[in-house]
Amino acid sequence: MRLIKYLLVSTLLMLPYALHAADLGGLWQTTDDKTGKPRSLVRIIENAGEYSAIVEKGLLATDTGDAVCDKCTDERKGQKIVGMTIAKHLKKSTNSNVYDSGEILDPENGKTYKCKMTLGANGNELEVRGFIGFSLLGRSQTWKRVE
């Protein structure tokens, strides 16, 4: 009986660490704002404490992988969207589930926005918020973890 109590207490003490162990890294499925259907697969990677998001695949029937960002105004103009870095410079905030100080590109209109990402408690949902100026002025999407 003492062993069971010890294991239970140990497990409960380790639970907060397990919940905070999840990070942004992995493959995420985005959702189309207009249709609510899966839109693309985006891989988030970490390098030297900064996170970036790269489009791996389009999921719409019309996605051939040949679409380019013709409305982009930076170095991404004319580049294929598949393989493109659409979010960068995200850093883990003091709140362990929030990653901010980054930017995100909307390839459909070519505009870049400030970005904040909040990882859900279970580590399988990610609220991605793009905004101008203040976080209040923007829009959010929920991405689902694929791997």
Residue, then its C-alpha position, 0 to 999 in steps of 0.5 A: m500500500r505504501l508503494i502505491k501511495y508513493l507512486l501516486v504522489s510521485t506521478l502527481l508531482m511530475l504531472p506539471y513537468a509533463l504538461h510543460a514538456a510539450d512545445l511547438g515543434g512538430l507537424w500541424q494541420t491548418t484550417d481554411d478560414k472560409t470553409g473550415k476544412p483542412r488547408s495545409l500541413v505546416r512543420i514548426i521547427e526550433n533553431a537557437g530558441e526561435y521557432s519557424a513554421i514551414v508549409e509542407k503540403g497543401l490539402l485542398a483538391t486544387d493544391t498542386g504544390d505549384a502555387v507561388c506567393d505572387k502578392c508577397t512584397d519581401e524576398r518570398k515574392g514569386q516563391k512556391i508556397v510549399g516549402m515557404t517559411i510563413a512564420k518566424h522569430l517566435k520565442k517562448s514567453t515567460n508563460s510556458n504555453v505562449y510563443d510570441s515576438g514573431e511574425i506570420l505571413d498570409p500567402e493569400n494576400g502577401k501581408t505579414y503580421k505580428c504573431k503569437m501562438t498559444l499551445g493548448a494544455n494537452g499539446n495537441e491544439l495551437e491557437v495562432r494569432g496574427f495581428i497588427g499593432f495589438s493582439l486585440l486587432g487580428r484574427s486567430q486560427t486553431w491548428k491541430r497537431v498531426e505529429 
